[in-house]
Amino acid sequence: MDFWSLLFSFTGRVNRAPYWLATIGLIAAVLVVVMIAFTVAGRSAIAIIVAGVAFLLLIWVTLALITKRLHDRNKSAWWLLLFYVVPLILSAVGHSLGSAGLIFGLIGFGISVWALVELGFWRGTAGPNSYGPDPLQAT
């Protein structure tokens, strides 16, 4: 898989190594861009726009990477809702309930840990699946 497909395409599969390398590289690149923007331009509108564009790009690429990682695990991109939207909702509900909502926060945290393990540590489906060939066996 080429660099542009890895970062911007929502099709295909990606194994753990490129997923982690791209994720860590993207976070570092966005941090550097934002720091440079705010150092050079201060808190001006230009710096805020540059930071906003960097974060939007980061969101797009992150969604593309996670989608391909889910595909490698033979799961639909709909799992993004469970892994990222549900914990946010549970956290918001938990905060609105105060200390009585601690259980919601814990459930959301558990789902987030599950997502980290599922995406970052478990091997993808061995051999081809409905999303493409095994990236570890591709030539």
Secondary structure per residue as TSV (DSSP state, phi and psi in degrees):
chain	resnum	aa	ss	phi	psi
A	1	M	-	360.0	129.9
A	2	D	-	-78.0	169.2
A	3	F	H	-57.7	-46.8
A	4	W	H	-68.4	-39.1
A	5	S	H	-65.7	-39.6
A	6	L	H	-59.0	-42.9
A	7	L	H	-89.5	-28.6
A	8	F	H	-119.5	-13.7
A	9	S	-	-89.7	148.1
A	10	F	-	-105.7	12.4
A	11	T	S	-115.1	156.6
A	12	G	S	94.1	-169.3
A	13	R	-	-129.8	151.9
A	14	V	-	-140.1	137.3
A	15	N	-	-86.6	-176.3
A	16	R	H	-65.0	-42.7
A	17	A	H	-60.9	-53.5
A	18	P	H	-64.1	-31.8
A	19	Y	H	-61.3	-50.5
A	20	W	H	-67.3	-42.6
A	21	L	H	-61.5	-44.4
A	22	A	H	-67.3	-41.3
A	23	T	H	-63.1	-49.0
A	24	I	H	-65.8	-42.1
A	25	G	H	-62.3	-41.0
A	26	L	H	-66.7	-42.8
A	27	I	H	-61.4	-44.8
A	28	A	H	-63.1	-43.8
A	29	A	H	-64.0	-42.7
A	30	V	H	-66.5	-41.1
A	31	L	H	-60.3	-42.8
A	32	V	H	-64.9	-45.7
A	33	V	H	-61.1	-44.9
A	34	V	H	-66.1	-43.2
A	35	M	H	-62.9	-42.4
A	36	I	H	-64.4	-43.9
A	37	A	H	-60.2	-45.6
A	38	F	H	-75.0	-27.4
A	39	T	H	-72.3	-44.0
A	40	V	H	-76.1	-44.8
A	41	A	H	-104.1	-0.8
A	42	G	T	65.2	-145.0
A	43	R	T	-98.6	39.5
A	44	S	S	-80.2	172.0
A	45	A	H	-63.5	-33.8
A	46	I	H	-64.0	-45.1
A	47	A	H	-63.5	-40.2
A	48	I	H	-66.3	-39.8
A	49	I	H	-65.3	-45.0
A	50	V	H	-60.9	-44.8
A	51	A	H	-63.8	-41.7
A	52	G	H	-62.5	-44.2
A	53	V	H	-63.6	-41.3
A	54	A	H	-61.8	-43.3
A	55	F	H	-69.7	-36.8
A	56	L	H	-63.4	-42.1
A	57	L	H	-63.2	-41.4
A	58	L	H	-61.5	-41.7
A	59	I	H	-62.9	-46.8
A	60	W	H	-58.4	-50.6
A	61	V	H	-66.2	-39.0
A	62	T	H	-62.3	-44.3
A	63	L	H	-62.4	-40.1
A	64	A	H	-64.3	-44.8
A	65	L	H	-63.8	-45.5
A	66	I	H	-65.8	-38.4
A	67	T	H	-60.5	-46.5
A	68	K	H	-67.0	-33.7
A	69	R	H	-67.6	-41.0
A	70	L	H	-62.4	-40.5
A	71	H	H	-60.5	-37.9
A	72	D	H	-64.3	-29.7
A	73	R	T	-86.6	5.5
A	74	N	T	63.7	41.1
A	75	K	-	-123.7	149.2
A	76	S	-	-73.0	159.0
A	77	A	T	-67.5	-12.5
A	78	W	T	-61.8	-20.6
A	79	W	H	-63.4	-19.2
A	80	L	H	-56.7	-36.6
A	81	L	I	-61.4	-45.6
A	82	L	I	-66.8	-44.0
A	83	F	I	-75.1	-26.8
A	84	Y	I	-123.4	-36.7
A	85	V	I	-81.4	-44.5
A	86	V	H	-60.5	-45.7
A	87	P	H	-60.9	-35.0
A	88	L	H	-64.8	-43.2
A	89	I	H	-64.9	-45.2
A	90	L	H	-62.1	-39.6
A	91	S	H	-63.8	-43.6
A	92	A	H	-63.6	-43.0
A	93	V	H	-63.7	-42.8
A	94	G	H	-61.5	-42.0
A	95	H	H	-66.3	-36.4
A	96	S	H	-69.4	-24.7
A	97	L	H	-91.8	-4.9
A	98	G	G	71.2	-143.6
A	99	S	G	-65.7	-24.3
A	100	A	G	-68.9	-18.6
A	101	G	G	-94.7	12.5
A	102	L	H	-56.6	-37.9
A	103	I	H	-61.3	-35.6
A	104	F	H	-64.4	-43.4
A	105	G	H	-62.8	-39.9
A	106	L	H	-67.1	-39.5
A	107	I	H	-64.6	-44.3
A	108	G	H	-60.4	-41.3
A	109	F	H	-63.1	-42.1
A	110	G	H	-61.0	-40.4
A	111	I	H	-65.3	-39.1
A	112	S	H	-65.0	-40.3
A	113	V	H	-64.9	-41.2
A	114	W	H	-59.5	-43.4
A	115	A	H	-61.9	-43.0
A	116	L	H	-60.7	-45.0
A	117	V	H	-67.1	-46.8
A	118	E	H	-59.6	-46.4
A	119	L	H	-84.4	-36.8
A	120	G	H	-99.3	-19.4
A	121	F	T	-125.1	-27.4
A	122	W	S	-84.7	141.9
A	123	R	-	-67.7	150.5
A	124	G	-	-72.0	176.1
A	125	T	-	-61.8	128.5
A	126	A	S	-71.1	133.2
A	127	G	S	79.5	-179.0
A	128	P	-	-68.6	149.7
A	129	N	B	-132.8	-169.3
A	130	S	T	-69.3	-6.6
A	131	Y	T	-106.9	-1.3
A	132	G	B	139.0	-176.4
A	133	P	S	-73.6	159.5
A	134	D	-	-64.9	121.5
A	135	P	T	-65.7	-19.9
A	136	L	T	-79.4	-19.3
A	137	Q	T	-104.5	-6.8
A	138	A	-	-67.5	144.2
A	139	T	-	-100.0	360.0
